[in-house]
Amino acid sequence: MHEFMRRGLAGLLLLGAVVIPLGAQEPAVAGAAPGRGAAAAIVGSKEDPAAVERGGKLYGTTCGGCHGAGARGGPGAPDLVRSVLVLDDEKGILIAPVIRDGRPDQGMPKMNLTEAQIGDVVAWLHVQTYAAGHRTTYAFLDIVTGDAKKGEAFFNSKGKCNSCHSVTGDLKGVGSRYEAFPLQSRWLQPRGGRGGGGRGGRGGAPDTRSAITVTVTPPSGQAVSGMLDRIDDFSVSLRDAAGDYHSFTRDGAIPKVEVHDPLQGHTDLLKIYTDADIHNVTAYLVTLK
């Protein structure tokens, strides 16, 4: 699994979560860790499990950085799970050309993937839309399969998690506050995999503690800072502390744009996690009662 979690995870079906349709006989999971073989696809999906597994790895390294860990979208990139193009696709007829050629006019570069690799990514995306459409027909079972001691070691060494978090401070009792599956989801994707800028929920206030902020400095004029609304290669927009909306057209490095993400550490770690690391850290966190 060395690269499976790089920038991307398997959306709704996080690694280690055993998923079975209610009443089904065999457990299965979409985008599961390597080694799960034929059991690595949701029962009912028509996609080849091996292709889905390979596609999950490729999606993570080529697409997840923009479209989000679970293909739910990010700043400047659309939600692929709800995309009409993905939902209407049959055998890659609609998706493949976009992956193959990109959409330079919309900020999406051409992907240097072979036709076989494109087919694998298509298979993975199909399973994500299938999972979203059948989210009431499967149940999540125990995902705590890792080694808590190894998870603690990763937390305090390679992961450098203790540089921002404390088991006697912000994480005290976290294992009692959350069940294992939502806990794993929260620490892997603290923004829910949507790449949001810290906005509140429906009718809720923005979460300024984890908000992505941006400072834009025009060639002539005063810098403007605020909560990031949207950014791509062609424009950047924000809301300042007074709630006023500002939008700027981008031309290369003009204007100067500085993005500040307090959760960047979580994103950076997605590049180095192994499957074992994820299971082990989750197993450790659930012990923090």
Order of alpha helices (4+ residues) and beta strands (2+ residues): beta-alpha-alpha-alpha-alpha-alpha-beta-alpha-alpha-alpha-beta-beta-beta-beta-beta-alpha-alpha
